Amino acid sequence: MGEERVEACVRRGHFAVQTAREHAVYAPLDTTQWEFYVLPRPVVAALDSGSVGLGTVCAAGGPTVSFSWVWTKILVP
């Protein structure tokens, strides 16, 4: 991962977890199978890590948000 990409991830502070429980229903493009979390930049920076687990994101105060919220607030400039 390039330095520019790492910085972009830190600015945005968004995380996603695929939640399908069975291989037969796994559909990575189905946004209802994902949980999305957003943390403020200062919180992500304070974690001081190149990688974090879901427990860390949740402990840092990251509630789940909808894909439409992530798309309109985070991914679209």
PDB file as gemmi writes it, atoms N, CA and C in Angstrom:
CRYST1    1.000    1.000    1.000  90.00  90.00  90.00 P 1                      
ATOM      1  N   MET A   1       0.852  -1.171   0.000  1.00  0.00           N  
ATOM      2  CA  MET A   1       0.000   0.000   0.000  1.00  0.00           C  
ATOM      3  C   MET A   1       0.895   1.231   0.000  1.00  0.00           C  
ATOM      4  N   GLY A   2       0.663   2.139  -0.942  1.00  0.00           N  
ATOM      5  CA  GLY A   2       1.489   3.335  -1.044  1.00  0.00           C  
ATOM      6  C   GLY A   2       1.201   4.333   0.055  1.00  0.00           C  
ATOM      7  N   GLU A   3       2.138   5.227   0.278  1.00  0.00           N  
ATOM      8  CA  GLU A   3       2.009   6.233   1.340  1.00  0.00           C  
ATOM      9  C   GLU A   3       0.769   7.097   1.141  1.00  0.00           C  
ATOM     10  N   GLU A   4       0.486   7.480  -0.108  1.00  0.00           N  
ATOM     11  CA  GLU A   4      -0.682   8.317  -0.395  1.00  0.00           C  
ATOM     12  C   GLU A   4      -1.976   7.585  -0.028  1.00  0.00           C  
ATOM     13  N   ARG A   5      -2.036   6.290  -0.336  1.00  0.00           N  
ATOM     14  CA  ARG A   5      -3.236   5.502  -0.024  1.00  0.00           C  
ATOM     15  C   ARG A   5      -3.411   5.366   1.495  1.00  0.00           C  
ATOM     16  N   VAL A   6      -2.342   5.166   2.213  1.00  0.00           N  
ATOM     17  CA  VAL A   6      -2.425   5.071   3.670  1.00  0.00           C  
ATOM     18  C   VAL A   6      -2.968   6.375   4.236  1.00  0.00           C  
ATOM     19  N   GLU A   7      -2.474   7.499   3.759  1.00  0.00           N  
ATOM     20  CA  GLU A   7      -2.944   8.804   4.239  1.00  0.00           C  
ATOM     21  C   GLU A   7      -4.427   8.984   3.934  1.00  0.00           C  
ATOM     22  N   ALA A   8      -4.874   8.555   2.761  1.00  0.00           N  
ATOM     23  CA  ALA A   8      -6.292   8.668   2.403  1.00  0.00           C  
ATOM     24  C   ALA A   8      -7.140   7.837   3.361  1.00  0.00           C  
ATOM     25  N   CYS A   9      -6.684   6.647   3.700  1.00  0.00           N  
ATOM     26  CA  CYS A   9      -7.427   5.797   4.641  1.00  0.00           C  
ATOM     27  C   CYS A   9      -7.530   6.458   6.003  1.00  0.00           C  
ATOM     28  N   VAL A  10      -6.449   7.083   6.452  1.00  0.00           N  
ATOM     29  CA  VAL A  10      -6.452   7.732   7.763  1.00  0.00           C  
ATOM     30  C   VAL A  10      -7.387   8.935   7.755  1.00  0.00           C  
ATOM     31  N   ARG A  11      -7.413   9.704   6.663  1.00  0.00           N  
ATOM     32  CA  ARG A  11      -8.306  10.867   6.588  1.00  0.00           C  
ATOM     33  C   ARG A  11      -9.763  10.442   6.667  1.00  0.00           C  
ATOM     34  N   ARG A  12     -10.088   9.360   6.014  1.00  0.00           N  
ATOM     35  CA  ARG A  12     -11.480   8.937   5.937  1.00  0.00           C  
ATOM     36  C   ARG A  12     -11.918   8.130   7.148  1.00  0.00           C  
ATOM     37  N   GLY A  13     -11.095   7.260   7.637  1.00  0.00           N  
ATOM     38  CA  GLY A  13     -11.425   6.463   8.811  1.00  0.00           C  
ATOM     39  C   GLY A  13     -12.640   5.580   8.641  1.00  0.00           C  
ATOM     40  N   HIS A  14     -12.752   4.922   7.477  1.00  0.00           N  
ATOM     41  CA  HIS A  14     -13.889   4.027   7.282  1.00  0.00           C  
ATOM     42  C   HIS A  14     -13.418   2.584   7.235  1.00  0.00           C  
ATOM     43  N   PHE A  15     -14.261   1.707   7.752  1.00  0.00           N  
ATOM     44  CA  PHE A  15     -13.933   0.292   7.854  1.00  0.00           C  
ATOM     45  C   PHE A  15     -15.165  -0.508   7.448  1.00  0.00           C  
ATOM     46  N   ALA A  16     -14.962  -1.694   6.888  1.00  0.00           N  
ATOM     47  CA  ALA A  16     -16.089  -2.533   6.485  1.00  0.00           C  
ATOM     48  C   ALA A  16     -15.821  -3.991   6.844  1.00  0.00           C  
ATOM     49  N   VAL A  17     -16.888  -4.699   7.209  1.00  0.00           N  
ATOM     50  CA  VAL A  17     -16.801  -6.112   7.565  1.00  0.00           C  
ATOM     51  C   VAL A  17     -17.868  -6.868   6.781  1.00  0.00           C  
ATOM     52  N   GLN A  18     -17.464  -7.929   6.094  1.00  0.00           N  
ATOM     53  CA  GLN A  18     -18.409  -8.781   5.362  1.00  0.00           C  
ATOM     54  C   GLN A  18     -19.048  -9.725   6.369  1.00  0.00           C  
ATOM     55  N   THR A  19     -20.384  -9.811   6.376  1.00  0.00           N  
ATOM     56  CA  THR A  19     -21.077 -10.531   7.444  1.00  0.00           C  
ATOM     57  C   THR A  19     -21.776 -11.825   7.025  1.00  0.00           C  
ATOM     58  N   ALA A  20     -21.600 -12.281   5.793  1.00  0.00           N  
ATOM     59  CA  ALA A  20     -22.254 -13.532   5.369  1.00  0.00           C  
ATOM     60  C   ALA A  20     -21.753 -14.684   6.239  1.00  0.00           C  
ATOM     61  N   ARG A  21     -22.659 -15.514   6.714  1.00  0.00           N  
ATOM     62  CA  ARG A  21     -22.311 -16.626   7.607  1.00  0.00           C  
ATOM     63  C   ARG A  21     -22.136 -17.947   6.858  1.00  0.00           C  
ATOM     64  N   GLU A  22     -22.691 -18.039   5.658  1.00  0.00           N  
ATOM     65  CA  GLU A  22     -22.610 -19.274   4.886  1.00  0.00           C  
ATOM     66  C   GLU A  22     -22.041 -18.982   3.497  1.00  0.00           C  
ATOM     67  N   HIS A  23     -21.190 -19.877   3.012  1.00  0.00           N  
ATOM     68  CA  HIS A  23     -20.575 -19.694   1.708  1.00  0.00           C  
ATOM     69  C   HIS A  23     -21.629 -19.596   0.597  1.00  0.00           C  
ATOM     70  N   ALA A  24     -22.701 -20.349   0.724  1.00  0.00           N  
ATOM     71  CA  ALA A  24     -23.732 -20.380  -0.319  1.00  0.00           C  
ATOM     72  C   ALA A  24     -24.412 -19.027  -0.524  1.00  0.00           C  
ATOM     73  N   VAL A  25     -24.454 -18.192   0.514  1.00  0.00           N  
ATOM     74  CA  VAL A  25     -25.114 -16.893   0.380  1.00  0.00           C  
ATOM     75  C   VAL A  25     -24.125 -15.729   0.262  1.00  0.00           C  
ATOM     76  N   TYR A  26     -22.837 -16.024   0.267  1.00  0.00           N  
ATOM     77  CA  TYR A  26     -21.803 -14.985   0.174  1.00  0.00           C  
ATOM     78  C   TYR A  26     -21.922 -14.237  -1.143  1.00  0.00           C  
ATOM     79  N   ALA A  27     -22.139 -12.925  -1.056  1.00  0.00           N  
ATOM     80  CA  ALA A  27     -22.252 -12.073  -2.243  1.00  0.00           C  
ATOM     81  C   ALA A  27     -21.558 -10.749  -1.935  1.00  0.00           C  
ATOM     82  N   PRO A  28     -20.271 -10.643  -2.259  1.00  0.00           N  
ATOM     83  CA  PRO A  28     -19.502  -9.467  -1.854  1.00  0.00           C  
ATOM     84  C   PRO A  28     -20.023  -8.133  -2.395  1.00  0.00           C  
ATOM     85  N   LEU A  29     -20.809  -8.147  -3.460  1.00  0.00           N  
ATOM     86  CA  LEU A  29     -21.350  -6.898  -3.991  1.00  0.00           C  
ATOM     87  C   LEU A  29     -22.694  -6.525  -3.379  1.00  0.00           C  
ATOM     88  N   ASP A  30     -23.238  -7.382  -2.537  1.00  0.00           N  
ATOM     89  CA  ASP A  30     -24.495  -7.103  -1.849  1.00  0.00           C  
ATOM     90  C   ASP A  30     -24.182  -6.277  -0.605  1.00  0.00           C  
ATOM     91  N   THR A  31     -24.489  -4.995  -0.651  1.00  0.00           N  
ATOM     92  CA  THR A  31     -24.113  -4.108   0.459  1.00  0.00           C  
ATOM     93  C   THR A  31     -24.872  -4.404   1.751  1.00  0.00           C  
ATOM     94  N   THR A  32     -25.956  -5.181   1.673  1.00  0.00           N  
ATOM     95  CA  THR A  32     -26.656  -5.548   2.909  1.00  0.00           C  
ATOM     96  C   THR A  32     -25.879  -6.586   3.711  1.00  0.00           C  
ATOM     97  N   GLN A  33     -24.885  -7.216   3.086  1.00  0.00           N  
ATOM     98  CA  GLN A  33     -24.054  -8.203   3.787  1.00  0.00           C  
ATOM     99  C   GLN A  33     -22.834  -7.567   4.442  1.00  0.00           C  
ATOM    100  N   TRP A  34     -22.740  -6.271   4.403  1.00  0.00           N  
ATOM    101  CA  TRP A  34     -21.591  -5.575   4.977  1.00  0.00           C  
ATOM    102  C   TRP A  34     -22.026  -4.698   6.142  1.00  0.00           C  
ATOM    103  N   GLU A  35     -21.143  -4.569   7.121  1.00  0.00           N  
ATOM    104  CA  GLU A  35     -21.314  -3.587   8.189  1.00  0.00           C  
ATOM    105  C   GLU A  35     -20.227  -2.540   7.979  1.00  0.00           C  
ATOM    106  N   PHE A  36     -20.621  -1.270   8.018  1.00  0.00           N  
ATOM    107  CA  PHE A  36     -19.682  -0.178   7.799  1.00  0.00           C  
ATOM    108  C   PHE A  36     -19.533   0.630   9.086  1.00  0.00           C  
ATOM    109  N   TYR A  37     -18.309   1.062   9.340  1.00  0.00           N  
ATOM    110  CA  TYR A  37     -17.973   1.838  10.534  1.00  0.00           C  
ATOM    111  C   TYR A  37     -17.162   3.050  10.091  1.00  0.00           C  
ATOM    112  N   VAL A  38     -17.382   4.179  10.758  1.00  0.00           N  
ATOM    113  CA  VAL A  38     -16.632   5.401  10.450  1.00  0.00           C  
ATOM    114  C   VAL A  38     -16.137   5.990  11.760  1.00  0.00           C  
ATOM    115  N   LEU A  39     -14.866   6.311  11.790  1.00  0.00           N  
ATOM    116  CA  LEU A  39     -14.269   6.958  12.965  1.00  0.00           C  
ATOM    117  C   LEU A  39     -13.708   8.306  12.554  1.00  0.00           C  
ATOM    118  N   PRO A  40     -13.770   9.307  13.426  1.00  0.00           N  
ATOM    119  CA  PRO A  40     -13.148  10.599  13.126  1.00  0.00           C  
ATOM    120  C   PRO A  40     -11.636  10.440  12.948  1.00  0.00           C  
ATOM    121  N   ARG A  41     -11.062  11.278  12.122  1.00  0.00           N  
ATOM    122  CA  ARG A  41      -9.623  11.204  11.836  1.00  0.00           C  
ATOM    123  C   ARG A  41      -8.768  11.211  13.100  1.00  0.00           C  
ATOM    124  N   PRO A  42      -9.025  12.091  14.073  1.00  0.00           N  
ATOM    125  CA  PRO A  42      -8.182  12.093  15.271  1.00  0.00           C  
ATOM    126  C   PRO A  42      -8.225  10.759  16.028  1.00  0.00           C  
ATOM    127  N   VAL A  43      -9.375  10.096  16.018  1.00  0.00           N  
ATOM    128  CA  VAL A  43      -9.489   8.804  16.702  1.00  0.00           C  
ATOM    129  C   VAL A  43      -8.644   7.759  15.982  1.00  0.00           C  
ATOM    130  N   VAL A  44      -8.717   7.737  14.648  1.00  0.00           N  
ATOM    131  CA  VAL A  44      -7.915   6.789  13.866  1.00  0.00           C  
ATOM    132  C   VAL A  44      -6.428   7.070  14.071  1.00  0.00           C  
ATOM    133  N   ALA A  45      -6.046   8.336  14.045  1.00  0.00           N  
ATOM    134  CA  ALA A  45      -4.639   8.696  14.237  1.00  0.00           C  
ATOM    135  C   ALA A  45      -4.149   8.270  15.614  1.00  0.00           C  
ATOM    136  N   ALA A  46      -5.003   8.384  16.625  1.00  0.00           N  
ATOM    137  CA  ALA A  46      -4.616   8.012  17.991  1.00  0.00           C  
ATOM    138  C   ALA A  46      -4.396   6.510  18.136  1.00  0.00           C  
ATOM    139  N   LEU A  47      -4.998   5.713  17.250  1.00  0.00           N  
ATOM    140  CA  LEU A  47      -4.783   4.267  17.302  1.00  0.00           C  
ATOM    141  C   LEU A  47      -3.350   3.919  16.937  1.00  0.00           C  
ATOM    142  N   ASP A  48      -2.705   4.795  16.153  1.00  0.00           N  
ATOM    143  CA  ASP A  48      -1.288   4.662  15.807  1.00  0.00           C  
ATOM    144  C   ASP A  48      -0.937   3.260  15.316  1.00  0.00           C  
ATOM    145  N   SER A  49      -1.726   2.770  14.356  1.00  0.00           N  
ATOM    146  CA  SER A  49      -1.507   1.428  13.835  1.00  0.00           C  
ATOM    147  C   SER A  49      -1.819   1.394  12.350  1.00  0.00           C  
ATOM    148  N   GLY A  50      -1.112   0.566  11.622  1.00  0.00           N  
ATOM    149  CA  GLY A  50      -1.371   0.396  10.198  1.00  0.00           C  
ATOM    150  C   GLY A  50      -2.539  -0.530   9.936  1.00  0.00           C  
ATOM    151  N   SER A  51      -3.010  -1.196  10.978  1.00  0.00           N  
ATOM    152  CA  SER A  51      -4.089  -2.171  10.845  1.00  0.00           C  
ATOM    153  C   SER A  51      -4.785  -2.314  12.184  1.00  0.00           C  
ATOM    154  N   VAL A  52      -6.115  -2.423  12.156  1.00  0.00           N  
ATOM    155  CA  VAL A  52      -6.871  -2.614  13.396  1.00  0.00           C  
ATOM    156  C   VAL A  52      -7.945  -3.670  13.188  1.00  0.00           C  
ATOM    157  N   GLY A  53      -8.327  -4.322  14.260  1.00  0.00           N  
ATOM    158  CA  GLY A  53      -9.391  -5.312  14.210  1.00  0.00           C  
ATOM    159  C   GLY A  53     -10.737  -4.678  14.526  1.00  0.00           C  
ATOM    160  N   LEU A  54     -11.791  -5.443  14.302  1.00  0.00           N  
ATOM    161  CA  LEU A  54     -13.142  -4.947  14.541  1.00  0.00           C  
ATOM    162  C   LEU A  54     -13.341  -4.565  16.005  1.00  0.00           C  
ATOM    163  N   GLY A  55     -12.795  -5.328  16.917  1.00  0.00           N  
ATOM    164  CA  GLY A  55     -12.927  -4.999  18.333  1.00  0.00           C  
ATOM    165  C   GLY A  55     -12.362  -3.629  18.651  1.00  0.00           C  
ATOM    166  N   THR A  56     -11.239  -3.297  18.044  1.00  0.00           N  
ATOM    167  CA  THR A  56     -10.612  -1.990  18.260  1.00  0.00           C  
ATOM    168  C   THR A  56     -11.482  -0.878  17.693  1.00  0.00           C  
ATOM    169  N   VAL A  57     -12.031  -1.094  16.501  1.00  0.00           N  
ATOM    170  CA  VAL A  57     -12.909  -0.090  15.889  1.00  0.00           C  
ATOM    171  C   VAL A  57     -14.132   0.148  16.775  1.00  0.00           C  
ATOM    172  N   CYS A  58     -14.753  -0.919  17.238  1.00  0.00           N  
ATOM    173  CA  CYS A  58     -15.937  -0.789  18.094  1.00  0.00           C  
ATOM    174  C   CYS A  58     -15.595  -0.123  19.420  1.00  0.00           C  
ATOM    175  N   ALA A  59     -14.465  -0.502  20.006  1.00  0.00           N  
ATOM    176  CA  ALA A  59     -14.053   0.093  21.274  1.00  0.00           C  
ATOM    177  C   ALA A  59     -13.744   1.586  21.122  1.00  0.00           C  
ATOM    178  N   ALA A  60     -13.322   1.987  19.925  1.00  0.00           N  
ATOM    179  CA  ALA A  60     -13.003   3.390  19.665  1.00  0.00           C  
ATOM    180  C   ALA A  60     -14.265   4.210  19.403  1.00  0.00           C  
ATOM    181  N   GLY A  61     -15.414   3.559  19.442  1.00  0.00           N  
ATOM    182  CA  GLY A  61     -16.669   4.295  19.300  1.00  0.00           C  
ATOM    183  C   GLY A  61     -17.258   4.296  17.918  1.00  0.00           C  
ATOM    184  N   GLY A  62     -16.879   3.333  17.101  1.00  0.00           N  
ATOM    185  CA  GLY A  62     -17.388   3.301  15.741  1.00  0.00           C  
ATOM    186  C   GLY A  62     -18.719   2.584  15.619  1.00  0.00           C  
ATOM    187  N   PRO A  63     -19.846   3.331  15.517  1.00  0.00           N  
ATOM    188  CA  PRO A  63     -21.135   2.674  15.316  1.00  0.00           C  
ATOM    189  C   PRO A  63     -21.270   2.213  13.864  1.00  0.00           C  
ATOM    190  N   THR A  64     -22.155   1.267  13.618  1.00  0.00           N  
ATOM    191  CA  THR A  64     -22.394   0.867  12.230  1.00  0.00           C  
ATOM    192  C   THR A  64     -23.193   1.955  11.536  1.00  0.00           C  
ATOM    193  N   VAL A  65     -22.899   2.140  10.254  1.00  0.00           N  
ATOM    194  CA  VAL A  65     -23.642   3.091   9.422  1.00  0.00           C  
ATOM    195  C   VAL A  65     -24.020   2.391   8.129  1.00  0.00           C  
ATOM    196  N   SER A  66     -25.014   2.917   7.437  1.00  0.00           N  
ATOM    197  CA  SER A  66     -25.471   2.295   6.194  1.00  0.00           C  
ATOM    198  C   SER A  66     -24.499   2.577   5.053  1.00  0.00           C  
ATOM    199  N   PHE A  67     -24.550   1.719   4.033  1.00  0.00           N  
ATOM    200  CA  PHE A  67     -23.717   1.921   2.854  1.00  0.00           C  
ATOM    201  C   PHE A  67     -24.039   3.259   2.198  1.00  0.00           C  
ATOM    202  N   SER A  68     -25.320   3.623   2.141  1.00  0.00           N  
ATOM    203  CA  SER A  68     -25.686   4.892   1.501  1.00  0.00           C  
ATOM    204  C   SER A  68     -25.075   6.071   2.250  1.00  0.00           C  
ATOM    205  N   TRP A  69     -24.997   5.980   3.577  1.00  0.00           N  
ATOM    206  CA  TRP A  69     -24.370   7.055   4.350  1.00  0.00           C  
ATOM    207  C   TRP A  69     -22.881   7.124   4.018  1.00  0.00           C  
ATOM    208  N   VAL A  70     -22.217   5.972   4.003  1.00  0.00           N  
ATOM    209  CA  VAL A  70     -20.786   5.936   3.681  1.00  0.00           C  
ATOM    210  C   VAL A  70     -20.561   6.509   2.285  1.00  0.00           C  
ATOM    211  N   TRP A  71     -21.378   6.079   1.346  1.00  0.00           N  
ATOM    212  CA  TRP A  71     -21.216   6.510  -0.049  1.00  0.00           C  
ATOM    213  C   TRP A  71     -21.360   8.017  -0.190  1.00  0.00           C  
ATOM    214  N   THR A  72     -22.383   8.611   0.424  1.00  0.00           N  
ATOM    215  CA  THR A  72     -22.626  10.036   0.254  1.00  0.00           C  
ATOM    216  C   THR A  72     -21.740  10.921   1.119  1.00  0.00           C  
ATOM    217  N   LYS A  73     -21.347  10.431   2.289  1.00  0.00           N  
ATOM    218  CA  LYS A  73     -20.579  11.273   3.212  1.00  0.00           C  
ATOM    219  C   LYS A  73     -19.068  11.056   3.152  1.00  0.00           C  
ATOM    220  N   ILE A  74     -18.648   9.881   2.783  1.00  0.00           N  
ATOM    221  CA  ILE A  74     -17.219   9.553   2.851  1.00  0.00           C  
ATOM    222  C   ILE A  74     -16.595   9.365   1.466  1.00  0.00           C  
ATOM    223  N   LEU A  75     -17.218   8.557   0.626  1.00  0.00           N  
ATOM    224  CA  LEU A  75     -16.590   8.181  -0.632  1.00  0.00           C  
ATOM    225  C   LEU A  75     -16.775   9.183  -1.757  1.00  0.00           C  
ATOM    226  N   VAL A  76     -17.843   9.966  -1.726  1.00  0.00           N  
ATOM    227  CA  VAL A  76     -18.086  10.954  -2.781  1.00  0.00           C  
ATOM    228  C   VAL A  76     -17.491  12.278  -2.352  1.00  0.00           C  
ATOM    229  N   PRO A  77     -16.569  12.829  -3.164  1.00  0.00           N  
ATOM    230  CA  PRO A  77     -15.942  14.110  -2.767  1.00  0.00           C  
ATOM    231  C   PRO A  77     -16.927  15.265  -2.768  1.00  0.00           C  
TER     232      PRO A  77                                                      
END                                                                             
